[in-house]
Amino acid sequence: MALIPLSAECRLKGKTVIDGVGMRLGKSGGSLIHQGLLLFFTSIAASIPYVGVIVVIVISIWIMAVRALFQKMQKMEVV
């Protein structure tokens, strides 16, 4: 959604960077968080409630970011 007002070339470059960097950061960040929880709680079953809380927090932040982006796009009259 954030790439819509850009030119075709900038959109292609932006998508490439987001896909490459975002995918790597997402996978490694998730692995680090889960490994940290496993080290602290020593079992998957003991860390599940905390993983659930983290997931709810991340989804909430994601929803707020999408709403903020939508409001900015409306101000630009792109949507």
FENTAKA-V341901 format. One line per field, one symbol per residue. ss: DSSP state (H for helix, E for strand, C for the rest). psi: psi as a letter, one per 30 degrees, with the letter a starting at -180 (. if undefined). burial: # if it has 9 or more other ideal C-beta (glycine too) atoms within 8 Angstrom, else .. A space follows every 50 residues. Layout:
ss = ???
psi = ???
burial = ???
This chain:
ss = CCCCCCCHHHHHHHHHHHHHHHHHHHHHHHHHHHHHHHHHHCCHHHHHHH HHHHHHHHHHHHHHHHHHHHHHHHHCCCC
psi = effeflleeeeeeeeeeeeeeeeeeeeeeeeeeeeeeeeeffleeffeee eeeeeeeeeeeeeeeeeeeeeeeeefhe.
burial = ..#......##..##.................##..##..#.....#..# #..#...........#..##..##.....
